[in-house]
Structure formats: structure tokens, C-alpha cells
Amino acid sequence: MSWILTAADLPDLARGATLLGTGGGGDPYIGSKLVERVLGDGSITILDPDELADDLFVIPTAQMGAPTVMVEKIPAGTEPTQALRALEAHLGRTADATMPIECGGINSMIPLVVAAETGLPVVDADGMGRAFPELSMETFAVYGVHGSPLALAGERGETVLIDTGDDDRQMEWLARAVTIRLGGVGHIAEYAMTGADVRRTAVPRTISMALALGRAIREAREQHRSPFAAIADVLSSTLYPHVRELCAGKVVDVERRTTEGFAKGRAMIAPLEGDGKFEIRFQNENLTAHRDGALVAIVPDLICVVDHETAEPITTEGLRYGQRVRVLGISTPEMMRTPAALEAFGPAAFGLDEPFLPVEGQA
């Protein structure tokens, strides 16, 4: 069923989106403030994917770039709508709705900015079911909808159109180069599709899931209950049913660098009980988790770092020495674990030698 989102929902949505961002995706707090500014006392209609007309025309909108850049380079807020209008003009067709390309991080908010500015509804679905660093890493592409043509807008009014046909990796490569030249952040409209395409290729109801997660964490803290149990309870009835605590410890080292348009690095965590070491490697998002050299979680499953007491999610750019944290492993939907999906955004897509092993199957 479709539903209405208001400004009062944004803090909970941002919290849940940060969790689903698996450390990356950009800071949704910044995005929520952009939405608040435009939305005011208004509301946004969120469309259930099962209720979409087959011929409804949907243009997803998003932000791309390194999360570390976004902390200091706040968007003007008009860029995603500018990208949408540029793509509409190129295609000669007006969008009936917009949609996230990813449900984690700031890209949970960018379509809401567009909706608040234009009055368009937003589809409750996305193409990643979390956050990934590259535009080609989409369930849309895995199941037959391609990203081109793509429109990209910069903060000074620049617009660029990129059309690589069915080659989504080439689209990503060119768009990343343009984004770097724009200062590390750009806004995009891509993966235009029909309502029938959405039902076939998108991960459903991820906006409502992010909102439910953020609300559950907040309410558990207010009621002095375990926010970690609340997370597991919310996810138990979704496509993400398995949650495991992989580590509880103290951050003792963070190596982070911005290169090639990505934030890359690793974090070392010393367990609070016993000896040993725990290592997370990331490229915008957390990719692998090893305990004493043994793999315990790997992309595309979610590796989420949260505060040890409050379960407040922590992004890769927010990791600091001395933080006491818990690391949660969360299973992805089965549509993200097929051979075709793993080819697009599994370990090998990131140059990792280790095979995909479901988080629920690890010791």
C-alpha cells in the first residue's frame, strides 16, 4: 500500500538508511536537511511497487562521488532535479515518479529532494538493497534495465549526457571521471524504466524498511530496550532475515584515503573480550570483515558498524580511533545472491579473491 512521508519521518529514515549504507553511501543527515528545507510542512507520496501501472515512467535520481568529499562539499540541493529535467528533455518524456538507485546513505534522500521540489511521488524500492560504490552495481542492470542514457548535473549548473548503450560499466567509468572534474560530487538521473520494469528488477520496499529500522532503534533506546534486538526483530520479516554480531570492540586504527573518486581503506578493531584482531576493508562501503584472518562476512551481504551501546550507525568517514563499536552482518535478499548478481556486485567485482559466503553460514 502507498503511504505518506513527512518531515517528521526524516530523522528515523536517515538513521535506518545509514545502517543500510554499510558504512558508505554518503551522510543521509545532510540529505535529510536538504529535504526539510524544500518540503517544509508538505508531504511526499511513497508508491508501493506492486501497485505501479505497467506503463508508469520512473526516472531514478541520485548523488555520486566519494563520501569523504560530501562531508565538506554540501550540495546546493537543486542539482538532482536539474539532472532529471535534462534526462526528460533528452528522452522526450516526462517522469511520472522518481526512485532511489540505492536505499543506503544520502541516496535514500536525493529522490525525496526531487519529490519535494517537483511534486513527483517516490517508488518504495531501489536497485542495490544497500549501498554500492559504482553505478553499474544495480539489480536493475542485472535483470535487464540499463543505466544509459544518464544525465549528470554539477553545482554550478553544468549538465552532461552520457550514453553508452548497454555498457553500464563504461557509463560508470565516464560518469566517475566527470564527477571527479566537478570536484568529487555530482548528481544524476539514470536507469529510466517502466512500472513493470520496477517490479521485475528492483529490491522492493526498502524506503519503508529503512524508516522502520531507524524508528525501531530510536524507540528501543527511549524505552530502555536493546536496539540490537529491535534491529533483528524488524529485519526478521523482511528479505534481510539474518542478523549476526560479528565483533564487539574498540577501533584501534583507521586507514582512509580518497582516490579515483572513492574513499578506500581499512579499520582495525580490537575485541573488548579476549585477544585477536578484527579487520574491515572498505571502498566507500564495507566490503569484507575478517576475524584473526578468517573471513566472516563479504559483499554483497551488509557489514554495518554501529555504536556499542546505542546502535547508532557509523559511516566509514565517521570511524575514529577509540570508538567502541559492534559490527553486524546482515544477509542480502536472494535476488542479490544469484550468479548474475554476484558477477555484478559480488567479491570478484571488487577485485577480491575470496568467494561469496553467506553471513548466516559463517562460524
C-alpha positions as CSV (number, residue, x, y, z in Angstrom):
1,M,0.0,0.0,0.0
2,S,1.2,3.5,-0.8
3,W,1.9,5.9,2.1
4,I,2.7,9.4,3.0
5,L,6.1,10.6,4.3
6,T,6.5,13.9,6.2
7,A,9.5,15.9,7.6
8,A,8.9,14.2,11.0
9,D,9.9,10.9,9.4
10,L,13.3,12.1,8.1
11,P,15.5,11.6,11.2
12,D,14.4,7.9,11.6
13,L,14.7,7.4,7.8
14,A,18.2,8.8,7.9
15,R,19.2,6.5,10.8
16,G,17.9,3.4,9.0
17,A,19.5,4.5,5.7
18,T,22.8,4.9,7.4
19,L,22.6,1.4,8.7
20,L,21.7,0.0,5.2
21,G,24.5,2.1,3.7
22,T,27.0,-0.4,5.2
23,G,29.4,2.5,6.1
24,G,29.1,4.3,2.8
25,G,26.5,6.0,0.5
26,G,27.2,9.4,1.9
27,D,25.7,11.0,5.0
28,P,21.9,11.0,4.9
29,Y,21.8,13.6,7.6
30,I,22.9,16.1,5.0
31,G,20.3,14.8,2.6
32,S,17.6,15.0,5.2
33,K,18.3,18.7,5.8
34,L,18.1,19.3,2.1
35,V,14.7,17.6,2.0
36,E,13.5,19.5,5.1
37,R,14.4,22.8,3.5
38,V,12.3,22.2,0.4
39,L,9.5,20.1,2.0
40,G,8.6,22.3,4.9
41,D,5.1,21.3,6.2
42,G,4.3,19.3,3.0
43,S,4.4,15.6,2.3
44,I,5.7,13.1,-0.2
45,T,3.7,10.2,-1.6
46,I,5.6,6.9,-1.5
47,L,4.3,4.4,-4.0
48,D,4.2,0.6,-3.3
49,P,6.0,-1.2,-6.3
50,D,3.2,-3.8,-6.5
51,E,0.7,-1.1,-7.2
52,L,2.5,0.6,-10.1
53,A,0.9,0.7,-13.5
54,D,2.9,-1.2,-16.1
55,D,3.5,1.9,-18.2
56,L,4.3,4.3,-15.4
57,F,7.5,6.1,-16.3
58,V,10.1,6.1,-13.5
59,I,13.4,8.0,-13.5
60,P,15.7,7.3,-10.5
61,T,17.8,10.1,-9.2
62,A,20.9,10.0,-7.0
63,Q,24.2,11.6,-6.0
64,M,27.6,10.1,-6.9
65,G,31.0,10.7,-5.5
66,A,33.3,9.9,-2.6
67,P,31.5,10.2,0.8
68,T,34.6,11.9,2.3
69,V,34.1,14.8,-0.2
70,M,30.5,15.2,0.7
71,V,31.3,16.0,4.4
72,E,32.9,19.3,3.3
73,K,31.2,19.9,-0.1
74,I,27.5,20.4,0.7
75,P,25.2,20.2,-2.4
76,A,23.2,23.3,-3.5
77,G,20.2,21.0,-3.5
78,T,19.0,21.8,-7.0
79,E,21.3,19.5,-8.9
80,P,19.2,16.3,-8.9
81,T,16.1,17.9,-10.3
82,Q,18.3,19.6,-12.9
83,A,19.6,16.2,-13.9
84,L,16.1,14.8,-14.0
85,R,14.9,17.6,-16.3
86,A,17.9,17.2,-18.6
87,L,17.2,13.5,-19.0
88,E,13.5,14.1,-19.6
89,A,14.4,16.6,-22.3
90,H,16.8,14.1,-23.9
91,L,14.2,11.3,-23.8
92,G,11.3,13.5,-24.8
93,R,9.2,12.0,-22.0
94,T,8.2,13.4,-18.5
95,A,8.7,11.2,-15.5
96,D,5.7,10.0,-13.5
97,A,7.8,9.2,-10.5
98,T,11.3,9.0,-9.2
99,M,13.1,6.3,-7.2
100,P,16.4,5.7,-5.3
101,I,19.1,3.7,-7.1
102,E,20.3,2.7,-3.6
103,C,18.5,2.7,-0.2
104,G,21.5,3.4,1.9
105,G,23.1,6.7,2.8
106,I,22.4,10.0,1.2
107,N,20.8,8.4,-1.9
108,S,17.8,7.4,0.2
109,M,17.2,11.2,0.4
110,I,18.1,12.5,-3.0
111,P,14.8,11.3,-4.7
112,L,12.9,12.9,-1.8
113,V,14.6,16.2,-2.6
114,V,13.4,15.9,-6.2
115,A,9.9,14.9,-5.0
116,A,9.7,17.9,-2.6
117,E,10.7,20.2,-5.5
118,T,8.6,18.7,-8.2
119,G,5.6,17.1,-6.5
120,L,6.5,13.7,-8.0
121,P,5.9,10.5,-6.0
122,V,8.7,8.2,-5.0
123,V,8.7,4.5,-5.5
124,D,9.4,2.4,-2.4
125,A,12.2,0.3,-4.0
126,D,15.8,0.6,-5.2
127,G,18.4,-1.1,-7.3
128,M,21.0,-2.0,-4.7
129,G,19.2,-3.0,-1.5
130,R,22.0,-1.3,0.4
131,A,24.8,1.0,-0.9
132,F,27.4,0.1,-3.5
133,P,30.2,2.4,-4.8
134,E,29.6,2.0,-8.6
135,L,26.6,2.9,-10.8
136,S,26.8,-0.4,-12.7
137,M,26.2,-2.4,-9.4
138,E,22.5,-2.4,-9.7
139,T,19.8,-5.1,-9.7
140,F,18.3,-3.0,-12.5
141,A,21.2,-3.9,-14.7
142,V,21.4,-7.5,-13.5
143,Y,17.8,-8.1,-14.6
144,G,17.8,-6.2,-17.9
145,V,17.4,-2.4,-17.4
146,H,20.4,-0.4,-18.3
147,G,21.6,2.9,-17.0
148,S,22.1,4.9,-20.2
149,P,21.3,7.5,-21.1
150,L,22.5,9.2,-17.9
151,A,22.2,12.9,-17.1
152,L,24.7,14.4,-14.7
153,A,24.5,17.9,-13.1
154,G,27.0,19.9,-11.2
155,E,26.6,22.6,-8.5
156,R,27.4,25.4,-10.9
157,G,24.7,24.5,-13.4
158,E,26.7,22.1,-15.6
159,T,24.9,19.2,-17.3
160,V,26.4,16.3,-19.1
161,L,24.6,13.5,-21.0
162,I,26.3,10.1,-21.2
163,D,25.0,7.3,-23.5
164,T,27.0,4.1,-23.6
165,G,24.1,1.8,-24.7
166,D,24.1,-1.4,-22.7
167,D,27.6,-1.0,-21.3
168,D,26.9,0.1,-17.7
169,R,30.5,-0.2,-16.6
170,Q,31.6,2.2,-19.3
171,M,28.8,4.5,-18.2
172,E,30.1,4.3,-14.6
173,W,33.7,5.0,-15.8
174,L,32.8,8.1,-17.8
175,A,30.4,9.5,-15.2
176,R,33.0,9.0,-12.4
177,A,35.6,10.9,-14.5
178,V,33.1,13.8,-14.9
179,T,32.2,13.7,-11.2
180,I,35.9,14.0,-10.3
181,R,36.3,17.0,-12.6
182,L,33.2,18.6,-10.8
183,G,35.1,18.4,-7.5
184,G,34.2,14.9,-6.4
185,V,30.4,15.1,-6.3
186,G,27.7,15.1,-9.0
187,H,24.0,14.4,-9.2
188,I,22.5,12.0,-11.7
189,A,19.3,10.7,-13.3
190,E,19.6,7.3,-14.9
191,Y,18.0,3.8,-15.3
192,A,14.8,5.2,-16.7
193,M,12.2,2.4,-16.7
194,T,8.5,1.4,-16.6
195,G,6.5,0.3,-13.6
196,A,6.6,-3.3,-15.0
197,D,10.4,-3.0,-15.1
198,V,10.5,-1.8,-11.4
199,R,8.6,-4.9,-10.3
200,R,10.9,-7.2,-12.2
201,T,14.3,-5.6,-11.3
202,A,14.1,-3.6,-8.1
203,V,14.5,-4.6,-4.5
204,P,11.1,-3.8,-3.0
205,R,10.0,-1.7,-0.1
206,T,13.5,-0.6,1.0
207,I,12.5,3.0,1.9
208,S,9.8,1.7,4.3
209,M,12.4,-0.8,5.7
210,A,14.9,1.9,6.4
211,L,12.3,4.0,8.1
212,A,11.2,1.0,10.2
213,L,14.8,0.3,11.2
214,G,15.5,3.9,12.2
215,R,12.3,4.2,14.2
216,A,12.9,0.8,16.0
217,I,16.4,1.9,17.1
218,R,15.1,5.2,18.4
219,E,12.1,3.7,20.2
220,A,14.2,0.9,21.8
221,R,16.6,3.4,23.2
222,E,13.7,5.6,24.5
223,Q,12.2,2.6,26.2
224,H,15.5,1.3,27.6
225,R,15.3,-1.9,25.4
226,S,18.1,-3.4,23.3
227,P,18.3,-1.6,20.0
228,F,20.2,-4.6,18.6
229,A,17.2,-6.9,19.4
230,A,15.0,-4.3,17.7
231,I,17.1,-4.4,14.5
232,A,16.8,-8.1,14.4
233,D,13.1,-8.0,15.0
234,V,12.4,-5.6,12.2
235,L,14.5,-7.5,9.7
236,S,13.1,-10.9,10.6
237,S,10.0,-10.3,8.5
238,T,11.9,-8.7,5.5
239,L,14.1,-10.0,2.7
240,Y,17.0,-9.5,5.1
241,P,16.2,-12.0,7.8
242,H,19.6,-13.0,9.2
243,V,21.5,-10.7,11.6
244,R,24.7,-11.7,13.3
245,E,27.0,-9.8,15.7
246,L,30.5,-10.3,14.2
247,C,32.5,-8.3,16.7
248,A,32.3,-6.0,19.7
249,G,35.4,-3.9,20.3
250,K,37.3,-0.7,20.1
251,V,38.6,1.0,16.9
252,V,42.4,1.0,17.2
253,D,43.3,2.1,13.7
254,V,41.7,3.6,10.6
255,E,43.4,4.0,7.2
256,R,41.4,6.1,4.8
257,R,42.2,7.8,1.5
258,T,40.2,9.4,-1.3
259,T,41.4,8.1,-4.6
260,E,39.9,7.6,-8.1
261,G,36.6,9.1,-6.8
262,F,36.2,6.6,-3.9
263,A,37.0,6.5,-0.2
264,K,39.2,3.4,0.2
265,G,40.8,2.0,3.3
266,R,40.5,-0.3,6.3
267,A,39.6,-0.2,10.0
268,M,41.1,-2.4,12.7
269,I,39.1,-3.3,15.8
270,A,40.4,-4.8,19.0
271,P,37.8,-7.1,20.7
272,L,36.6,-6.0,24.1
273,E,36.9,-9.5,25.3
274,G,39.9,-11.7,24.6
275,D,42.7,-11.3,22.2
276,G,42.8,-11.2,18.4
277,K,42.1,-8.7,15.8
278,F,39.2,-7.8,13.6
279,E,39.7,-6.0,10.2
280,I,37.2,-4.3,7.9
281,R,38.2,-3.2,4.4
282,F,36.1,-0.7,2.5
283,Q,35.6,1.1,-0.8
284,N,33.0,3.7,0.2
285,E,31.1,0.8,1.7
286,N,32.4,-2.0,3.9
287,L,33.4,-4.9,1.7
288,T,35.0,-7.6,3.9
289,A,35.3,-8.5,7.6
290,H,38.0,-10.8,8.9
291,R,38.4,-12.1,12.4
292,D,42.0,-13.2,13.0
293,G,42.5,-13.5,9.3
294,A,39.4,-15.7,8.7
295,L,36.6,-14.3,6.6
296,V,33.3,-13.8,8.5
297,A,31.4,-11.5,6.1
298,I,31.8,-10.3,2.5
299,V,30.0,-8.1,-0.1
300,P,27.1,-8.1,-1.1
301,D,26.0,-9.0,2.5
302,L,25.8,-6.0,4.7
303,I,28.7,-5.2,7.1
304,C,27.4,-2.5,9.4
305,V,29.4,-0.7,12.2
306,V,27.3,0.8,14.9
307,D,27.9,2.3,18.3
308,H,28.4,-0.3,21.0
309,E,25.6,1.0,23.3
310,T,23.1,3.0,21.1
311,A,23.3,1.1,17.8
312,E,23.7,4.4,16.0
313,P,25.2,3.6,12.6
314,I,28.7,4.8,11.9
315,T,29.9,5.6,8.3
316,T,33.4,4.9,7.0
317,E,34.2,8.6,7.1
318,G,32.9,8.7,10.7
319,L,35.2,6.0,12.0
320,R,37.6,7.2,14.6
321,Y,40.3,5.8,17.0
322,G,38.8,4.9,20.4
323,Q,35.2,4.3,19.3
324,R,33.6,1.4,21.0
325,V,31.5,-0.4,18.3
326,R,29.7,-3.5,17.3
327,V,29.9,-4.9,13.8
328,L,26.7,-6.5,12.5
329,G,26.5,-8.9,9.5
330,I,23.1,-8.8,7.7
331,S,22.0,-11.1,4.9
332,T,21.0,-9.6,1.5
333,P,17.9,-10.7,-0.5
334,E,18.2,-13.8,-2.6
335,M,17.8,-11.8,-5.8
336,M,21.2,-10.2,-4.9
337,R,22.9,-13.6,-4.5
338,T,22.2,-15.1,-7.9
339,P,25.3,-15.9,-10.1
340,A,24.4,-12.9,-12.3
341,A,24.0,-10.6,-9.3
342,L,27.3,-11.8,-7.8
343,E,29.1,-11.1,-11.1
344,A,27.8,-7.5,-11.0
345,F,28.5,-6.7,-7.3
346,G,29.9,-9.7,-5.6
347,P,33.5,-10.1,-4.4
348,A,35.1,-10.5,-7.8
349,A,33.5,-7.2,-9.0
350,F,35.8,-5.5,-6.4
351,G,38.9,-7.5,-7.3
352,L,38.6,-9.7,-4.2
353,D,39.9,-13.3,-4.4
354,E,37.6,-14.7,-1.8
355,P,34.3,-16.3,-2.8
356,F,30.9,-15.1,-1.6
357,L,29.9,-16.9,1.6
358,P,26.5,-16.1,3.2
359,V,26.9,-14.3,6.5
360,E,24.4,-16.7,8.2
361,G,26.7,-19.6,7.3
362,Q,29.8,-18.3,9.0
363,A,31.2,-19.6,12.2
